[in-house]
Amino acid sequence: MKTNKASHPRWLLPVLAGAACLALSLLAGWHAVTYNGGRLVYPMDSYVFQPADIPMLLSIGLDVLYVFYLAALLIGGILAQRTRAESTNRTRRLNPKLGLLGFLGFLGFAGFWSLPAFGDYTPFCFFLFFGFFGFFYEGKMSNTLMDERYRENALRAERAAYKTGLNIIFLLLLIAGQGRVPAERMAAALLIGISLALGLTLFLGEYLLYRYDHADAAGLEDGE
């Protein structure tokens, strides 16, 4: 008897959950500013629970759970991919059109509205999704045999991508350590910078691997 396959792609649920968390965070922030004096939105010297804080507390809790959910998906995906790669010695099958998910990164610009309006930094995290443009290059190398040349190129691309991302984050922390920018602006700048740096690291890892592999392939054809 045939089993029914999932009628929706695996990425749809995380994307919808992220959009829901973003919408609920903005709504809770609006509620707090409009009806609760901006509690848990603006800085507070001390905190005492009030029933009116429940919407904001629930939105914060959902955001935290969503982060753990994404982390679990990431770890599970990495482990599954590693197991599959070891058994087949080929890269995973991926549609290059998944690279269109990178456009979700533009949702990060919503933070420039939500921060002054509600004090909400959450949208800035969406800049990380620019890294999903790397799916375009990973999809072009779908089901590729991972021979010795491929593995060398993968390590080379990984080192270059991580080095670039870490250099950017180190520079951001160095600037933050100067203490010349107000704390609120620096927190926003660090969140934006780190999200963009992580997104760039994800993208570069796939782009450089694609470029190195095709450059080597072209060199072998010329050598023939």
N, C-alpha and C positions, 0 to 999 in steps of 0.2 A: 504494500500500500504506500502511495506517495505522500510525503509530508508537505504541508503548505509552507511556502517560504514567506519570510516577512514582507509585508506589502509596502514598507517604507524603509528608506536608507537608514543606516545606523547613526549617521550624524544628525538626523532630524531631531531626535529627542533632546540631545545636549543643547542644540541651537534654540529650540523652543523653550527649554528650561531656562537658559540664559536670558532670553528676551523677556520671559515672565518675571524673573528676578529683577531685571532692570526696571521693568514697568512698575512692579510692586515697591521697589526702593524709591522711585520718583514719586509715586503716589503717597507712600508713607512720609516722605520728606515734606511734600506739600501739606499733608494733614498736620504734621508737627509744627510747621511754620505758621499755618493759618489758624489752627485751633488749639495748639498746645504751647504757644510761646517759643517755639523753636527748640524745645528740649530735645537733646540727643542729636541735634543738627548743629547748633552753635556750641562752642566750648563751654564746659561747666566746671566750676570749682569743686563741687561735690554732687553726688547723685543720691536721690531718695526716690524709690519707686512710686509711680502714680499710675492708676488705671489707664489714663490717657496715653501713657507711653507704650501700651501694648502693640499698636500697629507698627511703630518704629522698631521695637524689640523683635517682633516677628519677622520683619523684613531683613533685619541684620542677621537673625538666626538662619533665615533661608539663604542669604548670601554666603554665610559660612558653610552651610551644608552643600551648596552648589560647588564651592571651591573644593571641598572634600570629594564630591561626586566626580568632578573633572580629574582630580588627582588619581582617584581609583580607576577611572577609565583609561587614563594615560598609562598607569602602571600595568593594568591588565592588558592593554594593547601592546605595550612593549614586550611583556612576557610571552604573549601569544605569538607575536611576530617573530620573536627569537626562536621559539619552539618550532614554528612552521619553517623558518629559514634553515634551521639545523636539519630538519627532516627532508626538505626538498632541495636545499642548496640553491634556491631561487628567491628573488625579491617578491614581495606580496603583489597581488593583482589590485590595481587601483585605477580608477577613471580619472584622466587629467582634468575633467570638468569640475572635480572637487576643488580645484584651485580657485574657483569662483567664490569659495567661502572666505577668501582673503578680503573680499569687499566688506565683510563684517567689521573689519578694523576701522572703517570710517565711522562706526557707531561711537568710537572713542571721542570724537569731536563733540558729542553731546555733553561731555564733562565740562566743557567751557561754559555751558549754560546751567547745568545742574549744580556746579560748585558755588557760584555766586547766588543762585536762587535758593538752593536747599542745603548747601554745605555738603553735598554728596560727591565723593570722589570715585564711586564705583564705575561709572562709564569709562573712565580713563583706562581701566583694565582691558577694554575691548581692543586697544591698540595692539595687544598681543596677537590678535587674529590676523594681522597682516602676514604673519608667518605662514598662514595657510595657503598663500600663493605658491609655496613650495610644493604643494600637492600636484601642481601642474607638471613640474619637472619629475617628481617621483612617479606620476602616472605614465610619463613617457618612457620610463625605465621599468615599467611593470613586467613581472615575470622574467626578469633578466637573470641569466646564470651568474652566480656569484663566484667567479673564478678568482685566481690569485690577483690578477690585475684589478678586478673590480674591488676586492677587499682593500688593496693598497690605496686606491683612489678614494674609497669611502673613509678610511682613516685620515687621509690627507685633507679631505673636505671637512671632516668633523673637527680636526684640530684648527683649521683656519677659521671656521665658523665660531667655535668656542672662544678662540683668541680674540676675535673681533668683538663679540658680545661682552666678554669679561673686561676688555680694555675700555669699552664705553661705560660700563657700570662703575669701574674703578674711577674713571674721570668724573662721573656724576657724584660719587661719594667724596672725591677730593674737593670738588666745588662746594658741596654741601657742608663740608667741614670748615669752610672759611667763615660761616656764620654771618654773612653780609646780607642775606635775603631773609625776609620774614618767614617764620616757621610754616605758616599756612601755604604760602607760595612755594616754599621749598618742598613741602610734602607732596604738593601737586606735581611739581617738576620732577621729583624722584620717581613718583608712580608712573608718570608719562614716559620718562626716560628709560626706566627699567622694563616697562611693558614693550616699548619699541625695540629695546636691545634684545629682549628675549624673542620677539617676533622676527627680528633680523637674523638672529642665530638660527632659528628654525628654517627660515627661507634660504639662507646661505648654504646650510648643510646639504640641501637637495639641489640647489642651483649649481654649486661648485662640483658636486659629484657628477651631475649631468654634463657639465662642461669638460671636466677632466676625462670622463669616460669617452666622450665623443672626440675629444682631441687625440687621445691615444688611438682610438679606432681609425681616425683619419690618417695618423702617422703610420699605422700598420699597413693601410691600403697603399699609401705612397711608397712605403718600403718595398711592397710587392712589385 
